[in-house]
Amino acid sequence: GETAELAKIEGAGIIKHIWITLSSEDPMVRRNAVLRMYWDGEKEPSVECPLGDFFGQGWGEKYNFVSLPLAASPREGNALNCFFPMPFSHGALISLENQSAMPIRAFYYYIDYEKHKSLPPDLGRFHAFWNRELTEPLPEGENEWSVLAEQKPNTDGGGNYLIADIVGEGQFVGVNYYVDNPSPIWYGEGDDMFFIDGEKWPPSLHGTGTEDFFSCSWSPVENYQHPFYGYARVSEGTGWLGRTHCYRFFFESPITFKKSLLATIEHGHNNCLTLDLVTVAYWYQKEPHKSFPKLRPKEERQNMPAIGPVDIHRWRDAWRREMGGGKLWGNEKKEEKK
């Protein structure tokens, strides 16, 4: 339950690199430890995020991850690196709160920064926002790929998952997206929708699918890590059942806004799926920034239980009973049963 002050820097400067490695008996320490950053004496953090999710490791797991601004390096993703430049004119404060019931037994870190006499007054400040939602499907059920009935379009963006709700002037530069899918059906028909400067429907940026937003295609289950985008962790279950980590950074084409940015994405086509979604959004903006919603308590940041073969066997039994039993292979439709 302690909070450690990792850095308290006076004056003006730019943090250029952060490296952290830690050890704890808590297997969820990367989700239970919370990283916060404050610029220029502000009272509310510009960064508030579970440690692992910030650096590109979801679900409290450890795995290697490679991108231009963030990396989790060998051995086994234990070395957490950040290369986002973080400017400040009147001081910087970085802290880590251990919300685990177990101690962090070892914690090593570097925070490398430049000192400056002053910085340009219009230089944006770095921000990162963590969000999580167990999404709800449409009232008619989880109907993806029109398997159960014809699907309807999303006509207003209502019900989309929230990536970031930003007020002010700045540039959106990236997102880590962690999805835990409780079904073998493809989770990624959801479109990204970015509403810029308070615009109404339709948004200026309206994508064509989740994997397209992450610069990939055709429902991938391959590990692929480019400096700007990729799939750092992919599902090992049947179909797309289980955990997938996607990321994209917009250094070549940041999403600029003058007044506000509402960054969202559907959970399945027209928000038809139940998914456990976690994201970390990264951006720069002029201060002051809109206060973040209160971070979910540790108990609400834990993983959903894994779904495995026994659960699928139960699904099959329920389906067989619905079909009336008998010799059933598994893909019959009710009207086909003799």
C-alpha positions as a Python dict, from the first residue, in 0.01 Angstrom:
ca = {
    (1, 'G'): (0, 0, 0),
    (2, 'E'): (298, 234, -6),
    (3, 'T'): (370, 506, -261),
    (4, 'A'): (729, 561, -373),
    (5, 'E'): (847, 887, -524),
    (6, 'L'): (1057, 784, -824),
    (7, 'A'): (1155, 1133, -937),
    (8, 'K'): (1108, 1489, -819),
    (9, 'I'): (1277, 1723, -1062),
    (10, 'E'): (1287, 2101, -1031),
    (11, 'G'): (1292, 2358, -1309),
    (12, 'A'): (1256, 2287, -1680),
    (13, 'G'): (1353, 1974, -1868),
    (14, 'I'): (1252, 1680, -2086),
    (15, 'I'): (1242, 1321, -1967),
    (16, 'K'): (1380, 1113, -2254),
    (17, 'H'): (1385, 754, -2124),
    (18, 'I'): (1246, 547, -1836),
    (19, 'W'): (1364, 193, -1756),
    (20, 'I'): (1210, -21, -1481),
    (21, 'T'): (1242, -379, -1363),
    (22, 'L'): (1080, -523, -1053),
    (23, 'S'): (1014, -842, -859),
    (24, 'S'): (718, -943, -644),
    (25, 'E'): (543, -1261, -536),
    (26, 'D'): (218, -1103, -658),
    (27, 'P'): (160, -1238, -1012),
    (28, 'M'): (-62, -934, -1081),
    (29, 'V'): (181, -671, -958),
    (30, 'R'): (197, -508, -1302),
    (31, 'R'): (-178, -444, -1283),
    (32, 'N'): (-182, -371, -908),
    (33, 'A'): (98, -112, -908),
    (34, 'V'): (-12, 231, -1035),
    (35, 'L'): (219, 476, -1215),
    (36, 'R'): (145, 850, -1190),
    (37, 'M'): (313, 1153, -1346),
    (38, 'Y'): (261, 1522, -1268),
    (39, 'W'): (392, 1822, -1462),
    (40, 'D'): (454, 2180, -1352),
    (41, 'G'): (313, 2145, -1002),
    (42, 'E'): (-31, 2022, -1109),
    (43, 'K'): (-246, 1859, -840),
    (44, 'E'): (-404, 1591, -1060),
    (45, 'P'): (-189, 1350, -1262),
    (46, 'S'): (-138, 1371, -1637),
    (47, 'V'): (-54, 1000, -1631),
    (48, 'E'): (-240, 749, -1413),
    (49, 'C'): (-208, 390, -1524),
    (50, 'P'): (-129, 39, -1400),
    (51, 'L'): (241, -16, -1454),
    (52, 'G'): (234, -309, -1696),
    (53, 'D'): (-45, -174, -1915),
    (54, 'F'): (140, 157, -1956),
    (55, 'F'): (455, -14, -2085),
    (56, 'G'): (272, -259, -2314),
    (57, 'Q'): (207, -567, -2102),
    (58, 'G'): (-156, -656, -2042),
    (59, 'W'): (-333, -869, -1782),
    (60, 'G'): (-40, -850, -1539),
    (61, 'E'): (155, -1079, -1772),
    (62, 'K'): (520, -1065, -1877),
    (63, 'Y'): (608, -1096, -2246),
    (64, 'N'): (849, -930, -2486),
    (65, 'F'): (708, -629, -2668),
    (66, 'V'): (872, -404, -2927),
    (67, 'S'): (763, -61, -3051),
    (68, 'L'): (924, 276, -3108),
    (69, 'P'): (809, 452, -2788),
    (70, 'L'): (756, 152, -2557),
    (71, 'A'): (921, -185, -2508),
    (72, 'A'): (930, -479, -2269),
    (73, 'S'): (1268, -642, -2314),
    (74, 'P'): (1432, -974, -2225),
    (75, 'R'): (1450, -1155, -2006),
    (76, 'E'): (1085, -1250, -2067),
    (77, 'G'): (964, -891, -2083),
    (78, 'N'): (1102, -802, -1741),
    (79, 'A'): (1271, -478, -1855),
    (80, 'L'): (1013, -201, -1910),
    (81, 'N'): (1122, 88, -2133),
    (82, 'C'): (958, 416, -2233),
    (83, 'F'): (1099, 663, -2487),
    (84, 'F'): (811, 914, -2501),
    (85, 'P'): (959, 1264, -2456),
    (86, 'M'): (802, 1426, -2149),
    (87, 'P'): (861, 1803, -2126),
    (88, 'F'): (802, 2021, -1821),
    (89, 'S'): (877, 2384, -1735),
    (90, 'H'): (825, 2403, -1360),
    (91, 'G'): (908, 2061, -1223),
    (92, 'A'): (811, 1697, -1267),
    (93, 'L'): (696, 1432, -1020),
    (94, 'I'): (674, 1058, -1091),
    (95, 'S'): (541, 811, -834),
    (96, 'L'): (447, 445, -807),
    (97, 'E'): (179, 318, -569),
    (98, 'N'): (182, -50, -477),
    (99, 'Q'): (-183, -143, -426),
    (100, 'S'): (-97, -511, -392),
    (101, 'A'): (-121, -693, -59),
    (102, 'M'): (231, -822, -126),
    (103, 'P'): (550, -615, -121),
    (104, 'I'): (759, -530, -424),
    (105, 'R'): (1079, -702, -314),
    (106, 'A'): (1307, -550, -575),
    (107, 'F'): (1263, -236, -783),
    (108, 'Y'): (1531, -88, -1007),
    (109, 'Y'): (1489, 206, -1241),
    (110, 'Y'): (1646, 484, -1446),
    (111, 'I'): (1480, 813, -1536),
    (112, 'D'): (1699, 992, -1791),
    (113, 'Y'): (1626, 1358, -1857),
    (114, 'E'): (1769, 1677, -2001),
    (115, 'K'): (1784, 2001, -1806),
    (116, 'H'): (1681, 2320, -1987),
    (117, 'K'): (1680, 2685, -1887),
    (118, 'S'): (1334, 2714, -2040),
    (119, 'L'): (1103, 2547, -2292),
    (120, 'P'): (872, 2695, -2558),
    (121, 'P'): (545, 2799, -2391),
    (122, 'D'): (326, 2610, -2641),
    (123, 'L'): (498, 2272, -2594),
    (124, 'G'): (236, 2008, -2513),
    (125, 'R'): (253, 1789, -2204),
    (126, 'F'): (251, 1409, -2215),
    (127, 'H'): (-65, 1227, -2099),
    (128, 'A'): (-172, 864, -2063),
    (129, 'F'): (-520, 740, -1967),
    (130, 'W'): (-615, 383, -1867),
    (131, 'N'): (-968, 254, -1917),
    (132, 'R'): (-1147, -78, -1880),
    (133, 'E'): (-1496, -197, -1960),
    (134, 'L'): (-1675, -531, -1969),
    (135, 'T'): (-1892, -442, -2264),
    (136, 'E'): (-2258, -531, -2310),
    (137, 'P'): (-2399, -672, -2635),
    (138, 'L'): (-2706, -546, -2814),
    (139, 'P'): (-3046, -639, -2665),
    (140, 'E'): (-3099, -891, -2946),
    (141, 'G'): (-2782, -1077, -2847),
    (142, 'E'): (-2427, -1140, -2965),
    (143, 'N'): (-2488, -1148, -3337),
    (144, 'E'): (-2157, -1114, -3523),
    (145, 'W'): (-2099, -1179, -3894),
    (146, 'S'): (-2483, -1193, -3927),
    (147, 'V'): (-2469, -1549, -3791),
    (148, 'L'): (-2801, -1519, -3608),
    (149, 'A'): (-2979, -1250, -3810),
    (150, 'E'): (-2915, -954, -4037),
    (151, 'Q'): (-2706, -688, -3864),
    (152, 'K'): (-2791, -321, -3843),
    (153, 'P'): (-2542, -34, -3883),
    (154, 'N'): (-2418, 193, -3607),
    (155, 'T'): (-2569, 532, -3686),
    (156, 'D'): (-2451, 751, -3399),
    (157, 'G'): (-2148, 598, -3222),
    (158, 'G'): (-2353, 547, -2908),
    (159, 'G'): (-2239, 255, -2696),
    (160, 'N'): (-1884, 260, -2833),
    (161, 'Y'): (-1597, 174, -2601),
    (162, 'L'): (-1416, 487, -2477),
    (163, 'I'): (-1045, 516, -2555),
    (164, 'A'): (-1008, 880, -2447),
    (165, 'D'): (-1223, 1188, -2383),
    (166, 'I'): (-988, 1485, -2414),
    (167, 'V'): (-1061, 1856, -2376),
    (168, 'G'): (-808, 2109, -2498),
    (169, 'E'): (-559, 2143, -2784),
    (170, 'G'): (-317, 1867, -2866),
    (171, 'Q'): (-213, 1559, -3060),
    (172, 'F'): (-321, 1198, -3007),
    (173, 'V'): (-19, 974, -3060),
    (174, 'G'): (-113, 616, -2977),
    (175, 'V'): (-299, 341, -2798),
    (176, 'N'): (-236, -1, -2646),
    (177, 'Y'): (-548, -218, -2682),
    (178, 'Y'): (-591, -533, -2473),
    (179, 'V'): (-893, -752, -2551),
    (180, 'D'): (-1001, -1068, -2370),
    (181, 'N'): (-1263, -1240, -2585),
    (182, 'P'): (-1497, -1493, -2416),
    (183, 'S'): (-1604, -1640, -2751),
    (184, 'P'): (-1427, -1805, -3047),
    (185, 'I'): (-1600, -1557, -3284),
    (186, 'W'): (-1388, -1277, -3431),
    (187, 'Y'): (-1382, -981, -3191),
    (188, 'G'): (-1256, -722, -3436),
    (189, 'E'): (-1543, -607, -3660),
    (190, 'G'): (-1569, -296, -3443),
    (191, 'D'): (-1485, 31, -3619),
    (192, 'D'): (-1272, 305, -3469),
    (193, 'M'): (-1449, 643, -3452),
    (194, 'F'): (-1269, 966, -3360),
    (195, 'F'): (-1485, 1276, -3306),
    (196, 'I'): (-1270, 1589, -3339),
    (197, 'D'): (-1345, 1929, -3182),
    (198, 'G'): (-1699, 1845, -3073),
    (199, 'E'): (-1825, 1731, -3411),
    (200, 'K'): (-2146, 1529, -3433),
    (201, 'W'): (-2214, 1219, -3640),
    (202, 'P'): (-2048, 1124, -3867),
    (203, 'P'): (-1698, 1153, -3719),
    (204, 'S'): (-1402, 1280, -3922),
    (205, 'L'): (-1223, 949, -3870),
    (206, 'H'): (-1436, 636, -3912),
    (207, 'G'): (-1245, 315, -3972),
    (208, 'T'): (-1338, -19, -4125),
    (209, 'G'): (-1253, -267, -3848),
    (210, 'T'): (-1035, -320, -3544),
    (211, 'E'): (-746, -496, -3715),
    (212, 'D'): (-752, -234, -3992),
    (213, 'F'): (-711, 39, -3730),
    (214, 'F'): (-404, -146, -3604),
    (215, 'S'): (-266, -157, -3962),
    (216, 'C'): (-322, -531, -4008),
    (217, 'S'): (-593, -727, -4193),
    (218, 'W'): (-810, -1036, -4223),
    (219, 'S'): (-857, -1128, -3855),
    (220, 'P'): (-493, -1206, -3765),
    (221, 'V'): (-370, -1448, -3500),
    (222, 'E'): (0, -1388, -3567),
    (223, 'N'): (254, -1214, -3349),
    (224, 'Y'): (385, -918, -3551),
    (225, 'Q'): (566, -618, -3402),
    (226, 'H'): (643, -309, -3610),
    (227, 'P'): (779, 12, -3453),
    (228, 'F'): (441, 184, -3510),
    (229, 'Y'): (183, -98, -3492),
    (230, 'G'): (129, -467, -3441),
    (231, 'Y'): (3, -765, -3244),
    (232, 'A'): (233, -817, -2946),
    (233, 'R'): (31, -1104, -2798),
    (234, 'V'): (-224, -1320, -2978),
    (235, 'S'): (-494, -1560, -2867),
    (236, 'E'): (-393, -1921, -2814),
    (237, 'G'): (-750, -2048, -2787),
    (238, 'T'): (-1000, -2182, -3040),
    (239, 'G'): (-1065, -1922, -3307),
    (240, 'W'): (-1016, -1585, -3141),
    (241, 'L'): (-1102, -1699, -2788),
    (242, 'G'): (-882, -1541, -2523),
    (243, 'R'): (-633, -1255, -2497),
    (244, 'T'): (-492, -1036, -2773),
    (245, 'H'): (-277, -723, -2744),
    (246, 'C'): (-277, -476, -3036),
    (247, 'Y'): (-103, -140, -3055),
    (248, 'R'): (-66, 160, -3283),
    (249, 'F'): (138, 479, -3259),
    (250, 'F'): (77, 782, -3481),
    (251, 'F'): (417, 949, -3491),
    (252, 'E'): (402, 980, -3869),
    (253, 'S'): (48, 1123, -3861),
    (254, 'P'): (-72, 1235, -3516),
    (255, 'I'): (-443, 1305, -3477),
    (256, 'T'): (-456, 1678, -3406),
    (257, 'F'): (-737, 1863, -3231),
    (258, 'K'): (-795, 2225, -3128),
    (259, 'K'): (-1077, 2193, -2875),
    (260, 'S'): (-1141, 1828, -2796),
    (261, 'L'): (-1109, 1467, -2905),
    (262, 'L'): (-1346, 1181, -2834),
    (263, 'A'): (-1166, 859, -2931),
    (264, 'T'): (-1385, 547, -2940),
    (265, 'I'): (-1409, 201, -3094),
    (266, 'E'): (-1696, -43, -3134),
    (267, 'H'): (-1694, -379, -2953),
    (268, 'G'): (-1793, -596, -3245),
    (269, 'H'): (-2000, -464, -3535),
    (270, 'N'): (-2242, -203, -3397),
    (271, 'N'): (-2132, -299, -3044),
    (272, 'C'): (-2275, -651, -3055),
    (273, 'L'): (-2019, -836, -2840),
    (274, 'T'): (-1931, -886, -2476),
    (275, 'L'): (-1556, -821, -2448),
    (276, 'D'): (-1320, -740, -2163),
    (277, 'L'): (-1148, -433, -2306),
    (278, 'V'): (-856, -241, -2156),
    (279, 'T'): (-679, 46, -2329),
    (280, 'V'): (-406, 297, -2259),
    (281, 'A'): (-431, 614, -2467),
    (282, 'Y'): (-128, 841, -2516),
    (283, 'W'): (-135, 1205, -2624),
    (284, 'Y'): (18, 1551, -2584),
    (285, 'Q'): (-183, 1861, -2505),
    (286, 'K'): (-164, 2210, -2364),
    (287, 'E'): (-258, 2226, -1998),
    (288, 'P'): (-488, 2225, -1816),
    (289, 'H'): (-630, 1885, -1903),
    (290, 'K'): (-970, 1740, -1821),
    (291, 'S'): (-960, 1542, -1497),
    (292, 'F'): (-952, 1165, -1544),
    (293, 'P'): (-1235, 952, -1405),
    (294, 'K'): (-1143, 791, -1075),
    (295, 'L'): (-918, 491, -1139),
    (296, 'R'): (-1097, 163, -1079),
    (297, 'P'): (-995, 1, -749),
    (298, 'K'): (-760, -294, -755),
    (299, 'E'): (-1047, -541, -719),
    (300, 'E'): (-1202, -413, -1042),
    (301, 'R'): (-874, -437, -1235),
    (302, 'Q'): (-832, -814, -1201),
    (303, 'N'): (-859, -1048, -1499),
    (304, 'M'): (-1172, -1228, -1603),
    (305, 'P'): (-1142, -1608, -1558),
    (306, 'A'): (-1008, -1795, -1858),
    (307, 'I'): (-1255, -1989, -2072),
    (308, 'G'): (-1134, -2335, -2171),
    (309, 'P'): (-1239, -2673, -2313),
    (310, 'V'): (-1461, -2761, -2015),
    (311, 'D'): (-1662, -2442, -2063),
    (312, 'I'): (-1701, -2512, -2436),
    (313, 'H'): (-1814, -2865, -2347),
    (314, 'R'): (-2086, -2715, -2127),
    (315, 'W'): (-2191, -2484, -2413),
    (316, 'R'): (-2220, -2792, -2635),
    (317, 'D'): (-2433, -2973, -2378),
    (318, 'A'): (-2669, -2674, -2350),
    (319, 'W'): (-2694, -2658, -2730),
    (320, 'R'): (-2765, -3033, -2753),
    (321, 'R'): (-3045, -3000, -2499),
    (322, 'E'): (-3187, -2705, -2694),
    (323, 'M'): (-3179, -2921, -3009),
    (324, 'G'): (-3352, -3211, -2832),
    (325, 'G'): (-3050, -3444, -2809),
    (326, 'G'): (-2966, -3737, -3035),
    (327, 'K'): (-2687, -3780, -3290),
    (328, 'L'): (-2565, -3424, -3333),
    (329, 'W'): (-2231, -3318, -3477),
    (330, 'G'): (-2235, -2960, -3362),
    (331, 'N'): (-2323, -2730, -3652),
    (332, 'E'): (-2680, -2840, -3725),
    (333, 'K'): (-2955, -2581, -3731),
    (334, 'K'): (-3281, -2642, -3551),
    (335, 'E'): (-3488, -2673, -3868),
    (336, 'E'): (-3240, -2932, -4006),
    (337, 'K'): (-3273, -3175, -3714),
    (338, 'K'): (-3468, -3487, -3803),
}
